[in-house]
Amino acid sequence: MSCFLWIRCESLDHVVFNTSVKWTDIKVQDFIASLKSSVPSSLVTKETWVEAATQRCKPALSEVEAVAYWHIFLVLSQSLYNQGPSVDRLDVRAIGLLMMCQVFCSQRVRTDQYTMSGEIWPALERASAAPSPRSSPRNGSPRGSSPRVGVGAAGAQTSVQRVKESSTAMLAFVRQHFSIFLEAVCSASSSENATITSEEFDILGHILCGGPSFRQPCARLSEAVPELPQGGSILCRDLKRLVERSLAWNEELYPLVEASTGNQVQTGPVKSVVVSGLAKTTWFQRPEGEDIDILNISHCNDCNIYVTGHVRYCFIAGCHDCTIVLPAVSSVCTLQNCEKITIHCVARCFKMENSIDSSAFVYCLNPPILTGDSRGIKLAPFNALYSGLRRALARANMKLEEEHVDVWAHPVCCTLGTPDETLGGRSGNLDEAPGNTTYHFVHPDNFQPIVLPEDQPQTAVAAARVALVLPQVYDDALKAREDEIRAFQSLVAELGDDTKKRRAHQAIQGHFREWLQASGKSRQLADLAKLAQQESR
């Protein structure tokens, strides 16, 4: 019986990020060893992990770094193994495995060539050539290391070439470090006749997946290996040979695309969608409201991207000047190497890395994570009105609750800059507050909702009735603005002369057209009209 093994790209997309520690094989092994010796049980709580990681492990993490790792690791583990939010403990072996993945962040591929060309592969930036933001000047721009920057025909590579090289590098990394991965889950794996049990091998399911074919992933990793019966064991040396022989890149699930307007790939029960290489256009999910397991949005420029259904994992990289709406992300949403992005998102966990001058209107169950060289970030509560919001949230097993109304306002800030930022000392201020280079809050007076385009007028009315969950200060400001609009409408309605009414409406419409043109919204309306015409054919 054939055995197919592949890397969970979605895991490395979200679990690997820059911190103050430049991880190496030896550092991670020392860290794992000191962690295992300092905790009394193989299952640890957040409090136990933070205390051990900051005070007993070598090298030690800062508190905000330990908290950031915890949130990402826990949400990823809950999602991969279909565990509910009530599961609040992590296996030390899984932590060691995911910490080992941090080495890949330092293993940049083809550094010199990419530095000269100014390009990196967006969806797998952590394997590419961009130098670590830890060594970049704070006044630099991530645009210089993103694929949006033109480099000329001679030096430029296609997206397919970049992802091939990155996927090859990822496969090489896992193969070269597989013995260390085994040590993380099975401490006796280095002895000559060491065996690994199916339960221990299943922990590797955090980064590996397998099945009888690339289109049939198994629920448990051990189920993909006929030589490893449930509850049984296999010699580690035999398992290493099997992995060397069977591990490959799953092009069915992680396709090599040049550019895509929403290429959908159905791999058995898993659906992945790639939105890549778009410029000055609007992308709207079709069919509307369908579930997406893996969504990758990469190197798009000046676009409006509307996702209307439940997404399990969303990875956004190398984009510039885009508006992205995600009403329900049940696991992790990561924004990486982006500039001037406005994102409206409901997510269990939200992370921004190496992104600047961007706005995040978010509702999340865990505090947002700001890492790497991120600065000029605006944070605000989720503000998107959409008639299908409740349906999408129900599919994601989420809902908007007062309990988490202000979680977005308490980010875990472990950006790599001045000491107080690295230690998460910034508490966030409103728009006009000077001096905060990492993040600040959108002022309530400048806060307003957005409305997703709807096919039918009745659905647009239903969208307007969707109740947002907002902190009191933002709710009061929004109600005050609504009162102003109603007062203005009453003032216009009281104009007794039809000629005055007509002139008032003409003036309002004229200013509105000017605003549409100046803001670039007229192009978006034209895009939506074109989409509607295409669907009606």
C-alpha positions as CSV (number, residue, x, y, z in Angstrom):
1,M,0.0,0.0,0.0
2,S,1.4,3.4,-1.0
3,C,2.2,6.0,1.6
4,F,2.2,9.7,0.8
5,L,3.6,12.2,3.3
6,W,3.7,16.0,2.9
7,I,4.4,19.1,4.9
8,R,1.6,21.1,6.4
9,C,2.4,24.4,4.7
10,E,-0.3,26.1,6.7
11,S,1.4,25.3,10.0
12,L,4.8,26.8,9.0
13,D,3.0,29.8,7.5
14,H,1.6,30.7,10.8
15,V,3.8,29.2,13.5
16,V,7.1,30.7,12.4
17,F,7.8,34.3,13.2
18,N,10.6,36.7,14.2
19,T,11.4,37.3,17.8
20,S,14.5,38.7,19.6
21,V,16.0,35.2,19.7
22,K,17.8,34.1,16.5
23,W,17.1,30.4,16.8
24,T,19.6,27.7,15.8
25,D,19.5,23.9,16.1
26,I,21.6,23.9,19.3
27,K,19.6,26.8,20.9
28,V,16.3,25.0,20.3
29,Q,17.6,21.7,21.6
30,D,18.9,23.4,24.7
31,F,15.6,25.2,25.1
32,I,13.6,22.0,24.7
33,A,15.8,20.1,27.2
34,S,15.5,22.8,29.8
35,L,11.8,23.0,29.3
36,K,11.2,19.3,29.7
37,S,13.3,19.3,32.9
38,S,11.6,22.3,34.4
39,V,7.9,21.2,34.1
40,P,6.3,18.5,36.2
41,S,4.0,17.1,33.5
42,S,3.9,16.5,29.8
43,L,0.8,18.7,29.6
44,V,1.4,22.4,30.5
45,T,-0.9,25.3,31.0
46,K,-0.2,28.8,29.8
47,E,1.0,30.0,33.2
48,T,3.4,27.0,33.5
49,W,4.7,27.6,30.0
50,V,5.3,31.4,30.5
51,E,7.0,30.9,33.8
52,A,9.3,28.1,32.5
53,A,10.1,29.9,29.2
54,T,11.0,33.2,30.8
55,Q,12.8,32.0,33.9
56,R,14.0,28.4,33.6
57,C,14.7,27.8,29.9
58,K,17.9,28.6,28.0
59,P,17.8,30.8,26.0
60,A,15.0,32.6,27.9
61,L,12.1,34.3,26.2
62,S,10.6,37.6,27.2
63,E,7.1,37.4,28.6
64,V,5.4,38.8,25.5
65,E,7.3,36.4,23.3
66,A,6.3,33.4,25.4
67,V,2.6,34.6,25.3
68,A,2.7,35.1,21.5
69,Y,4.1,31.6,21.0
70,W,1.5,30.1,23.3
71,H,-1.5,31.6,21.5
72,I,-0.2,30.5,18.1
73,F,0.7,27.0,19.2
74,L,-2.5,26.5,21.1
75,V,-4.9,27.7,18.4
76,L,-3.0,25.7,15.8
77,S,-3.1,22.5,17.9
78,Q,-6.8,23.0,18.6
79,S,-7.6,23.4,14.9
80,L,-5.5,20.5,13.6
81,Y,-7.0,18.1,16.1
82,N,-10.5,19.5,16.1
83,Q,-10.4,20.5,19.7
84,G,-12.6,23.1,21.2
85,P,-11.4,26.3,23.0
86,S,-12.0,24.5,26.3
87,V,-8.7,22.6,25.7
88,D,-6.2,24.9,27.4
89,R,-3.1,22.7,27.7
90,L,-0.3,21.8,25.3
91,D,1.9,18.8,25.1
92,V,5.5,19.7,25.8
93,R,6.5,17.5,22.9
94,A,4.3,19.5,20.5
95,I,5.8,22.7,21.9
96,G,9.3,21.3,21.2
97,L,8.4,20.3,17.7
98,L,6.9,23.8,16.9
99,M,9.9,25.5,18.5
100,M,12.2,23.6,16.2
101,C,10.3,25.0,13.3
102,Q,11.6,28.5,14.3
103,V,15.0,27.5,13.0
104,F,13.5,27.6,9.5
105,C,13.0,31.4,9.9
106,S,16.7,31.8,10.0
107,Q,17.4,29.5,7.1
108,R,16.9,32.0,4.3
109,V,17.1,30.6,0.8
110,R,19.3,32.1,-1.9
111,T,19.9,35.2,0.2
112,D,22.4,36.9,-2.0
113,Q,20.4,36.5,-5.2
114,Y,17.1,37.7,-3.7
115,T,18.8,40.6,-2.0
116,M,20.1,41.8,-5.3
117,S,16.9,41.2,-7.2
118,G,14.7,42.7,-4.5
119,E,12.2,39.8,-4.7
120,I,11.0,37.2,-2.2
121,W,8.3,34.5,-2.4
122,P,5.4,35.9,-0.4
123,A,3.5,32.7,0.7
124,L,6.7,31.2,2.1
125,E,8.7,34.4,3.1
126,R,10.2,32.7,6.1
127,A,12.1,30.4,3.7
128,S,13.1,33.1,1.2
129,A,15.8,35.5,0.8
130,A,14.7,38.5,2.8
131,P,17.2,39.3,5.6
132,S,15.7,39.2,9.1
133,P,14.0,42.5,10.1
134,R,16.2,42.3,13.2
135,S,19.0,43.6,11.1
136,S,17.0,46.1,9.1
137,P,16.9,49.8,9.9
138,R,13.7,50.9,11.6
139,N,13.2,53.6,8.9
140,G,13.2,51.0,6.1
141,S,10.2,49.7,4.2
142,P,9.1,46.1,3.8
143,R,8.2,47.0,0.3
144,G,11.9,46.7,-0.6
145,S,11.7,43.0,0.2
146,S,8.4,42.1,-1.2
147,P,7.4,40.8,-4.6
148,R,5.5,43.9,-5.4
149,V,8.7,45.7,-6.3
150,G,9.7,45.5,-9.9
151,V,13.1,44.2,-10.7
152,G,13.4,44.1,-14.4
153,A,13.0,41.2,-16.8
154,A,16.5,39.9,-16.6
155,G,16.6,39.4,-12.8
156,A,12.9,38.6,-12.2
157,Q,11.7,35.2,-11.4
158,T,8.2,33.9,-11.8
159,S,6.0,33.0,-8.9
160,V,6.2,29.3,-9.9
161,Q,10.0,29.4,-9.9
162,R,10.0,31.1,-6.5
163,V,7.6,28.6,-4.9
164,K,9.4,25.7,-6.3
165,E,12.6,26.8,-4.8
166,S,10.9,27.6,-1.5
167,S,9.1,24.2,-1.4
168,T,12.4,22.5,-2.2
169,A,14.0,24.4,0.7
170,M,11.2,23.4,3.1
171,L,11.4,19.7,2.1
172,A,15.2,19.9,2.6
173,F,14.8,21.5,6.0
174,V,12.4,18.8,7.3
175,R,14.5,16.0,5.9
176,Q,17.7,17.4,7.5
177,H,16.0,18.0,10.8
178,F,13.8,15.0,11.0
179,S,16.1,13.3,13.6
180,I,15.7,16.4,15.8
181,F,11.9,16.4,15.3
182,L,11.9,12.7,16.4
183,E,13.9,13.7,19.5
184,A,11.4,16.3,20.3
185,V,8.5,13.8,20.5
186,C,10.6,10.7,21.5
187,S,13.6,11.3,23.8
188,A,15.0,7.8,23.2
189,S,15.0,8.1,19.4
190,S,18.8,8.5,19.1
191,S,19.6,5.0,20.5
192,E,20.3,2.2,17.9
193,N,17.1,0.1,18.5
194,A,14.8,2.9,19.5
195,T,11.2,2.7,18.6
196,I,8.5,5.3,18.2
197,T,4.8,4.7,19.0
198,S,1.9,5.6,16.9
199,E,0.9,8.2,19.6
200,E,4.3,9.8,19.4
201,F,4.3,9.8,15.6
202,D,0.9,11.5,15.6
203,I,2.4,14.5,17.4
204,L,4.4,15.1,14.2
205,G,1.0,15.8,12.6
206,H,1.5,19.4,13.7
207,I,3.8,19.8,10.8
208,L,3.3,16.7,8.6
209,C,0.2,15.2,7.0
210,G,-0.2,11.9,5.1
211,G,-2.6,9.6,3.3
212,P,-3.0,7.0,0.6
213,S,-2.9,9.8,-1.9
214,F,-2.4,13.6,-2.0
215,R,-6.2,13.9,-2.3
216,Q,-7.0,11.8,0.7
217,P,-5.4,13.1,3.9
218,C,-5.8,10.9,7.0
219,A,-7.2,12.3,10.3
220,R,-4.1,10.9,12.1
221,L,-0.6,10.9,10.7
222,S,0.0,7.3,11.8
223,E,-3.0,6.1,9.7
224,A,-1.0,7.1,6.6
225,V,1.8,4.6,7.5
226,P,0.8,1.0,7.0
227,E,3.9,-0.2,8.8
228,L,2.8,1.6,12.0
229,P,-0.4,0.0,13.3
230,Q,-2.6,1.9,15.7
231,G,-1.2,1.4,19.2
232,G,1.9,-0.2,17.8
233,S,5.5,1.0,17.2
234,I,8.2,1.1,14.6
235,L,12.0,1.4,14.7
236,C,13.1,5.0,14.4
237,R,15.6,4.1,11.7
238,D,12.9,2.4,9.6
239,L,10.7,5.4,10.1
240,K,13.5,7.8,8.9
241,R,13.9,5.7,5.8
242,L,10.2,5.7,5.1
243,V,10.0,9.5,5.5
244,E,13.0,10.1,3.3
245,R,11.3,7.9,0.6
246,S,7.7,9.2,1.0
247,L,8.0,12.9,1.9
248,A,7.0,15.2,-1.0
249,W,5.4,18.5,-1.8
250,N,1.7,18.2,-2.2
251,E,1.0,20.2,-5.4
252,E,-2.7,19.2,-5.2
253,L,-3.2,21.1,-2.0
254,Y,-0.5,23.8,-2.4
255,P,-0.5,24.5,-6.1
256,L,2.2,26.3,-8.0
257,V,0.4,29.3,-9.5
258,E,1.7,32.2,-11.6
259,A,-1.3,34.4,-10.8
260,S,-4.9,33.6,-9.9
261,T,-8.2,35.4,-9.5
262,G,-9.2,32.8,-6.9
263,N,-8.0,29.4,-8.0
264,Q,-9.9,26.8,-6.0
265,V,-8.4,23.4,-5.3
266,Q,-10.5,20.6,-3.8
267,T,-8.3,17.9,-2.3
268,G,-10.7,15.4,-0.9
269,P,-12.3,17.1,2.1
270,V,-9.9,20.0,2.0
271,K,-10.4,23.1,-0.2
272,S,-7.7,25.6,-0.7
273,V,-8.0,29.0,-2.5
274,V,-5.2,31.1,-3.9
275,V,-5.6,34.8,-4.8
276,S,-2.3,35.9,-6.2
277,G,-0.8,38.6,-8.4
278,L,-3.9,40.8,-8.8
279,A,-3.6,44.5,-9.4
280,K,-6.2,47.3,-9.4
281,T,-9.2,45.1,-9.3
282,T,-11.9,43.7,-7.1
283,W,-12.2,40.0,-6.1
284,F,-15.4,38.6,-4.6
285,Q,-15.7,35.1,-3.4
286,R,-17.8,32.9,-5.7
287,P,-19.7,30.8,-4.9
288,E,-20.6,33.1,-2.1
289,G,-20.4,31.9,1.5
290,E,-18.6,28.6,0.8
291,D,-16.1,27.2,3.4
292,I,-12.4,27.5,2.6
293,D,-9.8,25.5,4.5
294,I,-6.6,27.2,3.3
295,L,-6.7,30.7,1.9
296,N,-3.5,32.3,0.5
297,I,-3.6,35.9,-0.7
298,S,-0.2,37.0,-2.1
299,H,1.5,39.9,-3.9
300,C,-1.7,41.8,-4.7
301,N,-1.6,45.5,-5.3
302,D,-4.4,48.1,-5.0
303,C,-7.2,45.5,-4.7
304,N,-10.4,45.0,-2.8
305,I,-10.8,41.4,-1.7
306,Y,-14.1,40.1,-0.2
307,V,-14.3,36.7,1.4
308,T,-17.8,35.9,2.4
309,G,-17.5,32.4,3.9
310,H,-15.8,30.6,6.8
311,V,-12.0,30.3,6.4
312,R,-9.9,27.9,8.5
313,Y,-6.4,29.4,7.8
314,C,-5.7,32.6,6.0
315,F,-2.2,33.7,5.1
316,I,-1.7,37.2,3.5
317,A,1.8,38.1,2.3
318,G,3.5,40.7,0.1
319,C,0.4,42.8,-0.6
320,H,0.2,46.6,-0.9
321,D,-2.6,49.1,-0.7
322,C,-5.4,46.5,-0.5
323,T,-8.7,46.2,1.5
324,I,-9.4,42.7,2.6
325,V,-12.6,41.5,4.4
326,L,-12.7,38.1,6.3
327,P,-15.9,37.6,8.3
328,A,-14.9,34.3,9.9
329,V,-11.5,32.8,10.4
330,S,-11.8,29.8,12.8
331,S,-8.0,29.3,13.3
332,V,-5.2,31.8,12.5
333,C,-5.1,34.8,10.2
334,T,-1.5,36.0,9.4
335,L,-0.6,39.3,7.7
336,Q,3.1,39.3,6.7
337,N,5.4,41.6,4.7
338,C,2.5,44.0,3.8
339,E,2.1,47.7,3.5
340,K,-0.9,50.0,3.6
341,I,-3.4,47.2,4.1
342,T,-6.8,47.6,5.6
343,I,-8.1,44.3,6.9
344,H,-11.5,43.7,8.5
345,C,-11.4,40.3,10.2
346,V,-13.1,38.1,12.8
347,A,-10.5,35.4,13.8
348,R,-9.7,33.1,16.7
349,C,-6.1,34.4,16.4
350,F,-4.7,37.3,14.4
351,K,-1.1,38.0,13.7
352,M,0.8,40.8,11.9
353,E,4.5,40.4,11.1
354,N,6.8,42.8,9.2
355,S,3.9,45.0,8.1
356,I,3.7,48.8,8.2
357,D,1.2,51.6,7.8
358,S,-1.7,49.2,7.9
359,S,-5.1,49.1,9.7
360,A,-6.7,46.1,11.4
361,F,-10.4,46.2,12.3
362,V,-10.6,43.0,14.2
363,Y,-12.6,40.9,16.6
364,C,-10.5,38.1,18.0
365,L,-10.7,35.5,20.8
366,N,-7.0,35.9,21.6
367,P,-5.0,39.2,21.7
368,P,-3.6,40.3,18.3
369,I,0.1,39.5,17.9
370,L,2.4,42.1,16.5
371,T,5.9,40.8,15.6
372,G,8.9,41.5,13.5
373,D,9.4,44.9,12.0
374,S,5.8,46.1,12.3
375,R,5.0,49.7,12.8
376,G,2.4,52.4,12.1
377,I,-0.4,49.9,12.8
378,K,-3.9,51.2,13.5
379,L,-6.2,48.9,15.5
380,A,-9.9,49.1,15.9
381,P,-12.9,46.9,16.5
382,F,-14.4,44.8,13.7
383,N,-16.8,47.0,11.6
384,A,-18.0,45.0,8.5
385,L,-21.7,44.7,7.9
386,Y,-22.7,41.6,5.9
387,S,-26.0,39.8,5.8
388,G,-24.3,36.4,5.9
389,L,-22.1,37.3,8.9
390,R,-24.0,35.1,11.4
391,R,-24.0,32.2,9.0
392,A,-20.3,32.4,8.4
393,L,-19.6,32.7,12.1
394,A,-21.8,29.7,12.8
395,R,-19.8,27.6,10.3
396,A,-16.7,28.7,12.1
397,N,-18.2,27.8,15.5
398,M,-17.8,31.4,16.5
399,K,-20.0,34.3,17.4
400,L,-19.6,38.0,18.4
401,E,-19.8,38.2,22.2
402,E,-19.4,41.0,24.7
403,E,-16.9,38.9,26.6
404,H,-14.3,39.5,23.9
405,V,-15.4,43.0,22.9
406,D,-12.0,44.7,23.7
407,V,-9.5,41.8,23.2
408,W,-8.3,43.6,20.0
409,A,-7.2,46.5,22.2
410,H,-4.7,44.5,24.2
411,P,-2.2,43.3,21.5
412,V,0.8,41.1,22.4
413,C,3.5,43.4,21.0
414,C,6.8,41.8,20.6
415,T,8.1,43.9,17.6
416,L,11.8,44.2,17.1
417,G,12.7,47.8,17.7
418,T,13.2,50.0,20.7
419,P,13.5,48.2,24.1
420,D,10.0,49.3,25.3
421,E,8.4,48.0,22.1
422,T,10.3,44.7,22.3
423,L,9.0,44.3,25.8
424,G,5.5,45.1,24.9
425,G,5.6,48.4,26.9
426,R,3.3,50.3,24.6
427,S,-0.3,50.3,25.7
428,G,-1.7,52.0,22.6
429,N,-3.1,55.5,22.1
430,L,-5.6,57.3,19.8
431,D,-4.8,58.6,16.4
432,E,-3.3,61.9,17.4
433,A,-0.9,60.5,20.0
434,P,2.7,61.0,18.8
435,G,5.7,58.8,19.4
436,N,4.1,55.4,19.2
437,T,5.8,53.7,16.3
438,T,4.3,50.3,16.7
439,Y,0.5,50.7,17.0
440,H,-2.3,53.1,18.1
441,F,-6.1,53.0,18.1
442,V,-8.5,54.5,15.6
443,H,-10.2,57.4,17.2
444,P,-13.9,56.8,17.8
445,D,-14.8,60.0,15.9
446,N,-13.0,58.5,12.9
447,F,-14.6,55.0,13.3
448,Q,-17.3,54.0,10.8
449,P,-18.6,50.7,9.5
450,I,-18.2,49.3,6.0
451,V,-20.8,47.3,4.1
452,L,-20.0,44.3,2.0
453,P,-21.5,44.4,-1.5
454,E,-24.7,42.4,-1.7
455,D,-26.5,40.8,-4.7
456,Q,-30.0,41.8,-3.8
457,P,-31.4,45.0,-2.2
458,Q,-33.2,43.0,0.5
459,T,-29.9,41.4,1.6
460,A,-28.3,44.9,1.7
461,V,-31.0,46.0,4.1
462,A,-30.4,42.8,6.2
463,A,-26.7,43.6,6.3
464,A,-27.5,47.1,7.7
465,R,-29.3,45.4,10.6
466,V,-26.4,43.3,11.7
467,A,-25.4,44.2,15.2
468,L,-21.7,44.8,15.7
469,V,-20.2,44.2,19.1
470,L,-18.3,47.4,20.0
471,P,-16.7,48.9,23.0
472,Q,-19.0,51.5,24.6
473,V,-16.9,54.5,23.4
474,Y,-17.1,53.3,19.7
475,D,-20.8,52.4,20.0
476,D,-21.6,55.8,21.3
477,A,-19.6,57.5,18.6
478,L,-21.3,55.4,15.9
479,K,-24.8,56.2,17.3
480,A,-23.9,59.9,17.4
481,R,-23.0,59.8,13.7
482,E,-26.2,58.0,12.9
483,D,-28.1,60.7,14.7
484,E,-26.3,63.3,12.7
485,I,-27.3,61.6,9.4
486,R,-31.0,61.3,10.5
487,A,-31.0,65.0,11.5
488,F,-29.6,65.9,8.1
489,Q,-32.2,63.7,6.3
490,S,-34.9,65.4,8.3
491,L,-33.5,68.8,7.4
492,V,-33.6,68.0,3.7
493,A,-37.1,66.5,4.0
494,E,-38.4,69.7,5.6
495,L,-37.4,71.7,2.5
496,G,-40.9,72.7,1.3
497,D,-39.9,74.0,-2.2
498,D,-39.4,71.2,-4.8
499,T,-36.8,73.3,-6.5
500,K,-34.7,73.6,-3.3
501,K,-35.0,69.9,-2.7
502,R,-33.8,69.1,-6.3
503,R,-30.8,71.5,-5.9
504,A,-29.9,70.0,-2.5
505,H,-30.0,66.5,-4.0
506,Q,-27.9,67.6,-7.0
507,A,-25.3,69.1,-4.7
508,I,-25.2,66.0,-2.6
509,Q,-24.9,63.8,-5.6
510,G,-22.2,66.0,-7.1
511,H,-20.1,65.9,-3.9
512,F,-20.6,62.1,-3.7
513,R,-19.4,61.7,-7.3
514,E,-16.3,63.8,-6.6
515,W,-15.6,61.7,-3.5
516,L,-16.0,58.5,-5.5
517,Q,-13.5,59.7,-8.0
518,A,-11.0,61.1,-5.5
519,S,-11.1,58.0,-3.3
520,G,-10.9,55.5,-6.2
521,K,-14.2,54.0,-5.2
522,S,-15.6,54.6,-8.7
523,R,-13.3,51.9,-10.0
524,Q,-14.5,49.4,-7.3
525,L,-18.1,50.1,-8.4
526,A,-17.2,49.5,-12.0
527,D,-15.5,46.2,-11.0
528,L,-18.6,45.1,-9.0
529,A,-20.9,46.0,-11.9
530,K,-18.6,44.0,-14.3
531,L,-18.8,41.0,-11.9
532,A,-22.6,41.2,-11.8
533,Q,-22.8,41.3,-15.6
534,Q,-20.5,38.2,-15.9
535,E,-22.7,36.2,-13.4
536,S,-25.9,37.2,-15.2
537,R,-24.8,35.7,-18.5
